[in-house]
């Protein structure tokens, strides 16, 4: 299981999802505590952070994982159909992107740490806490230039794909 990248294989992804399910179903008090965290350093005093570290059995960047742990407590539904970036770029019922471009641009330029933690929690609330948990985990844990480019591509291509699907429906294709 000790591959080069965390959450890169199905086994680690399954461990993350099982840890999250346990958190939101059986450890509601701990999940509530994590949802109140506004600084990465506050997460170090939460038991579930250390539970995930022990379950993963992989060397980790503790600050990145701490942010991920707190953000995961805000996820209500693990929706695996689309990537996290795609989910943010999807259109709502009125035909507007769920996450406005201005907010997305601000978020994508956040430095890793407390600012990223707070702004990601806001985004998750906007998309009704319906998130691809593994995709979000990979994004937050590996917050770097490559990740930002990938998530921007997913974000902007999401609404474009929905627009194309709507046109096909209108034209009977």
N, C-alpha and C positions, 0 to 999 in steps of 0.2 A: 504494500500500500504506500510505501514511501517514495512516491513519484516526485518528479521535479516541481510540479505546480500543484498547489492545494486546490481542491474541488475540480481537478482535471479528469478524474476518472469516476465511473458510475458508483463504485463502492463509497468513495468519500462524499459524493453527492447524496447518496442514500442515507449515509450517516447524518449529514446536515439536515435533511428533511425529517428524519426520525427524531433528531434532537429538537427541532422546531415544533413538531407535532406534540411531543411530550411537554414542551414549554407551554404551549397555548392551551392544551387540554388538561394536563395534570398539575402544572405549576403556575396557576393563574396569579398568585401573589408575586412570584418571582417575575413573571411577565410584566405585571403592573409596575414593579420596581424598575425594570429595564426601560419601560416606556417613559418613566419620569426622568431618566438620565439625559442630561443636556451637555455633558462633557465626557470625552473618552475616559478620562481619569476616574470618573464616578463608576464606570462599569467594572473596574477592577475590584470593587467591593461586592460584586454580585456572584453568587455561587454558580449560576448557570454558565457564566463565562468560563470558569474553570472546568465545568462539566464538558463543555464542547471541546476544550483543549485536550482533555483526557480521552474523549471518544475518538477524536481525529487521529491521535497517535502520530503526529507529524510536526516537524519544527514549524513554528508559526511566527509571524510578525504580530506581537500581542496588541499593539495599538490598532492595527487594521482589523484584526479579529474582534477586538472589543467594540469598535464602531459597528461592525457587521452584526454582532450579538444584539446590541440595542436596537438597531434598525429592524432586525428580524422579528422582534417582539411586536412591531407595528403591523406586520403582515397578517391578514386574516385568512386569505385564500391563496394557496400556492397554485397559480395558474400557469401551466407549462406550455401552452399553445404558442406563445410568442416570447421573444426576448424582452428583458426589462426596458431596453431602449424603444423597442417596437410598441410596448404597452403604453409608454409615455406619449408616443407620437400618434396614437390612434385617435380617430375622430369621435367626438361624442355624438349624441342624437341630433344636435343642432348643426352638425357638420364642421365643428371647430375642434382643433386639437385639444385633447384633455389637458396637456401641459402646454401652455403658451410658449412660443419661441423665445420671448424675452426671459421668462423664468428658466427655460431650459438652458439658454446661453449663460445665464448667471450661474446656474448649478454646475454646468460642465467645466467652468473655470474656477470652481472652489478648490482651495488647497485641501489636502488630506488632513483630517483631524476634526476638531469640534464644528467648524463651519460646514464641512461636508456632512457630518452626522445630522445636524439640525436641518439643513436644506433637503437632504434625502428623505427625512421623516415627513417634511411638508409635501414633497412630491408624492410619496406613498399615500398620504391622506387624500390628495386630490384625485388619485386614480382608485379611490375606494378600498385601499389596502389589499387590492387584488394584484398580486405580483408573482412573477416567475422567481421563486426563491433562489434557485441555483444561479440563474443569470444575474440577479441582483448581487448575490454573494461574490461572484467572480468580479463583477464591476467594482464593488466597494473594496474588496480585499486587494485587488490589483489596480488601484486608481493610478493610472499613468497616462502618458500621451497616447499609447496604442489603444488602451481601453477607451479613452475619450473619443478617439476617431471611430472606433467600432460602434460605440453607443450613439454617436451623432449620425452615423450612416443608418443605423436601425431606426432611430427617431424620425429622420426625414423621409426615409423610404416607406414608413408605415402609412402615413397619410396619402402618399402618392399611390400606393397599392390599393388603398381603400377607394380613392378617387377613380382609379382604373376599373375596379370591380363595379362601382356604381354606374359608370358609363356603359359597361358591358350589359348590365341589367336593363338600362334604359333602351339600349339599341337591340336587345334580344339576342345577344351573342352567347 
